[in-house]
Amino acid sequence: GDAIVVVPDAMTGAVRRVDHRNGAELWRHSPDGMVFAPPSATASLGVSLPVWVDFVGEGSGTVAVESIAAQSGAKTDRFDLFKISYGLGDVPKLPRAAFSPDGSIIYFGMQTAPGYSLVKACAARAQGCTGANLSWQTGQLKDEVVALLPYAQGSLLAAVGVRNTWVLNISDGSAVGAPLQPDGALVTM
């Protein structure tokens, strides 16, 4: 099928749909904020973009999912999930993110303290990641999560840390066994 291409720049970037037959640009969309993780594209939901909408000068911003129509590239909605605050002159610590294969859930790996993270699963098409829109949240994971990878036909989620990798059940976020820990010359990439 066609490719959805994110063209990054300093604050925002264009999102383009490129024809798989000849490489022609079918549409271009300018999101409300910076796309900070891979998008999701499904026949039923269209294209979903994880975006960071920074309130420049306020020391905060919103993590959101922006929905665009797959055929036209027109924005159809934006779902604000949660706010992140940061200090004056600091760079906001954005979460790692990945969508479920069907695009209905977005997973976030969030650093909670130096060397600690948690993972949470949010409804990708609902306002706020609380209450019924928060599917689950792990306890503290002793590592900084640097990548999230759904696999096994979307039934498992790998939460990859610098020194540990957790295999999580996507239905409730529970760990499937102990974390994988490379040792010796092995490292997590």
C-alpha positions in Angstrom: 0.0 0.0 0.0 0.9 3.7 0.1 3.4 5.1 2.5 2.7 7.6 5.3 5.8 9.7 5.6 6.6 12.0 8.5 9.0 14.8 7.5 10.4 16.3 10.7 11.6 19.7 11.4 12.4 21.8 14.5 8.8 22.2 15.8 6.4 20.5 13.5 6.7 18.5 10.3 4.6 17.6 7.3 2.9 14.3 7.1 2.6 13.0 3.5 0.9 10.1 1.8 3.0 8.8 -1.0 1.6 6.6 -3.8 3.1 3.1 -3.8 3.1 2.8 -7.6 5.0 6.0 -8.6 6.1 7.8 -5.5 3.8 10.8 -6.1 2.6 12.8 -3.1 -1.1 12.2 -2.8 -1.6 14.7 0.1 0.4 16.7 2.7 -0.9 17.5 6.2 0.6 19.9 8.8 -0.2 18.5 12.2 -1.0 20.7 15.3 2.3 19.8 16.9 5.5 17.7 16.5 4.9 14.0 15.6 7.1 12.2 18.1 6.5 8.5 17.4 5.5 6.4 14.4 1.9 7.0 13.1 -0.8 4.3 12.8 -2.7 3.8 9.5 -5.7 1.5 9.3 -8.6 1.2 6.8 -11.2 1.7 9.5 -9.6 4.6 11.5 -7.5 6.4 9.0 -4.2 7.9 10.1 -3.4 8.6 13.7 -0.5 10.8 14.7 1.0 11.0 18.2 1.7 14.7 18.6 3.3 17.0 21.1 1.6 20.3 21.3 3.9 22.6 23.1 2.6 25.7 24.9 5.8 27.7 24.2 6.7 30.0 27.2 4.3 28.2 29.6 6.6 25.3 30.4 4.0 22.7 29.5 2.4 20.9 26.6 -0.1 18.3 25.6 0.4 14.7 24.4 -2.4 14.1 21.9 -3.5 11.9 19.0 -4.4 13.7 15.9 -6.7 11.9 13.4 -6.6 12.5 9.7 -8.6 11.1 6.9 -6.5 8.5 4.9 -8.0 9.6 1.5 -7.7 13.4 1.8 -5.2 14.1 4.6 -7.8 16.4 6.3 -7.7 16.6 10.1 -10.8 14.9 11.5 -10.2 15.2 15.2 -7.6 15.7 18.0 -7.7 13.8 21.3 -5.7 15.4 24.1 -4.5 12.6 26.4 -2.4 14.2 29.1 -0.2 17.2 29.9 3.5 17.3 30.6 5.1 20.2 32.5 8.8 21.1 32.3 11.1 23.7 33.8 12.1 27.0 32.1 14.9 26.2 29.7 14.4 22.5 30.0 13.5 20.1 27.2 10.3 18.2 27.8 10.8 14.5 28.4 8.4 13.0 25.9 7.2 9.5 26.3 8.0 6.6 24.0 4.9 5.6 22.1 3.4 2.9 19.9 0.0 2.0 18.6 -1.8 -1.3 18.9 -2.0 -3.0 15.5 -5.7 -1.9 15.1 -4.8 1.7 16.1 -7.4 1.8 18.9 -4.9 1.9 21.8 -1.7 3.9 22.2 1.0 2.7 24.6 3.3 5.2 26.4 6.6 4.5 28.1 7.1 7.3 30.6 10.1 8.1 32.7 8.9 8.7 36.3 12.3 9.3 37.9 15.9 8.8 36.8 16.3 5.1 36.0 12.5 4.3 36.4 9.6 4.2 34.0 6.0 3.0 33.7 4.0 1.9 30.7 0.3 2.8 30.2 -2.2 2.0 27.6 -4.7 4.7 26.6 -7.7 4.8 24.3 -6.3 6.5 21.1 -9.6 8.1 20.2 -10.9 9.6 23.4 -10.2 12.7 25.4 -8.0 12.2 28.4 -6.1 9.1 29.5 -7.9 8.6 32.8 -10.9 6.5 34.0 -12.3 4.3 31.3 -9.9 5.7 28.8 -6.9 4.3 30.7 -6.8 0.6 29.9 -4.0 -0.2 32.3 -0.8 1.0 33.8 2.2 -0.9 35.0 3.9 -0.4 38.3 7.4 1.1 38.4 9.8 -0.5 36.0 13.5 -0.3 37.1 14.9 1.1 33.9 14.2 3.9 31.4 11.9 2.5 28.7 13.4 3.5 25.3 11.1 1.6 22.9 7.7 -0.1 22.8 7.1 -2.8 20.3 3.8 -4.7 19.9 4.3 -8.2 18.6 2.8 -11.7 18.5 -0.2 -10.4 16.5 -0.6 -7.6 19.0 -1.1 -9.8 22.0 2.2 -8.8 23.6 4.1 -5.6 24.1 7.9 -5.4 24.5 8.9 -2.5 26.8 12.6 -2.2 26.0 14.8 -0.5 28.5 18.5 0.3 28.6 19.3 -2.8 30.7 15.9 -4.7 30.8 13.2 -5.8 28.4 9.8 -6.5 29.8 7.2 -8.6 27.9 3.8 -7.3 28.8 0.4 -8.8 28.2 -1.6 -6.2 26.3 -4.9 -7.1 28.0 -3.8 -5.9 31.5 -0.2 -4.8 31.3 1.0 -7.7 33.5 4.6 -8.9 33.0 5.0 -12.3 31.3 7.8 -13.6 33.4 10.9 -11.8 34.7 12.5 -9.0 32.5 15.1 -10.1 30.0 18.5 -8.9 31.0 21.4 -9.1 28.7 24.7 -9.7 30.4 28.4 -9.8 29.5 29.0 -8.4 26.0 25.2 -8.4 25.2 23.3 -5.1 25.2 19.8 -4.0 24.5 19.8 -2.1 21.2 
